[in-house]
Amino acid sequence: MSFKPIQKLNVTRTLSTGDSVLMGTLVQNHSGVFFQYDAHYLTQFGNSSPFNLQNNTDLQIARDCSPPCRARLPTS
């Protein structure tokens, strides 16, 4: 069996109504792991991770959240 790592993953959120909405995209390359919010999601629901992600559609580095996962304030 050959293993092929995933390099791009769409991130969805399931609402209490049962509907799924696209939150954004998670990507990985040799430089690290990155997340980008979907513009429609930010307009409708706002920032779901204010301690770790900026409230915009810029490509953002996904911070390490290995167990135990602790919220970290942005350094910028």
C-alpha positions as CSV (number, residue, x, y, z in Angstrom):
1,M,0.0,0.0,0.0
2,S,1.3,3.4,-1.0
3,F,0.8,6.4,1.3
4,K,0.1,9.8,-0.3
5,P,-0.2,12.7,2.2
6,I,-3.0,15.1,1.8
7,Q,-1.8,18.6,0.8
8,K,-5.2,20.4,0.7
9,L,-8.2,19.9,2.9
10,N,-11.6,21.8,2.9
11,V,-12.7,22.5,6.5
12,T,-16.4,22.5,7.1
13,R,-18.6,23.3,10.2
14,T,-21.8,21.5,10.9
15,L,-24.4,23.9,12.3
16,S,-27.1,23.0,14.9
17,T,-29.5,22.8,12.0
18,G,-27.5,20.0,10.5
19,D,-26.3,22.2,7.6
20,S,-22.6,22.1,6.7
21,V,-20.8,25.3,5.7
22,L,-17.3,25.8,4.3
23,M,-15.1,27.4,6.9
24,G,-11.9,27.5,4.9
25,T,-9.0,25.6,3.5
26,L,-6.1,23.9,5.2
27,V,-3.0,23.4,3.1
28,Q,0.4,21.9,3.7
29,N,3.8,22.3,1.9
30,H,7.4,22.1,2.8
31,S,7.1,25.4,4.7
32,G,4.4,24.3,7.1
33,V,0.6,24.1,7.5
34,F,-1.6,27.0,6.6
35,F,-5.3,28.0,6.9
36,Q,-7.4,30.4,4.9
37,Y,-10.9,31.4,5.9
38,D,-13.7,31.3,3.3
39,A,-14.9,34.9,2.8
40,H,-18.6,33.9,3.0
41,Y,-18.0,32.1,6.3
42,L,-16.4,35.2,7.9
43,T,-19.2,37.4,6.7
44,Q,-21.9,35.1,8.1
45,F,-20.3,33.7,11.3
46,G,-17.2,35.7,12.1
47,N,-13.9,34.4,13.5
48,S,-14.2,31.0,15.1
49,S,-10.7,31.0,16.6
50,P,-9.9,34.6,17.7
51,F,-6.9,33.5,19.8
52,N,-5.2,31.7,17.0
53,L,-6.4,33.2,13.7
54,Q,-6.9,36.7,12.3
55,N,-10.3,37.8,11.2
56,N,-9.5,37.9,7.4
57,T,-9.1,35.8,4.4
58,D,-5.3,36.0,4.3
59,L,-3.3,32.8,4.3
60,Q,-2.3,32.2,7.9
61,I,0.2,29.8,9.4
62,A,-1.6,27.1,11.5
63,R,0.0,27.1,14.9
64,D,1.0,23.8,16.5
65,C,-1.7,22.6,18.8
66,S,-0.3,19.3,20.0
67,P,-1.8,18.0,23.2
68,P,-2.3,19.6,25.5
69,C,-3.8,22.2,23.3
70,R,-3.6,25.7,24.7
71,A,-4.9,28.9,23.2
72,R,-2.1,31.2,22.2
73,L,-2.3,35.0,21.6
74,P,-1.1,36.2,18.2
75,T,2.6,37.4,18.3
76,S,2.1,40.2,15.7
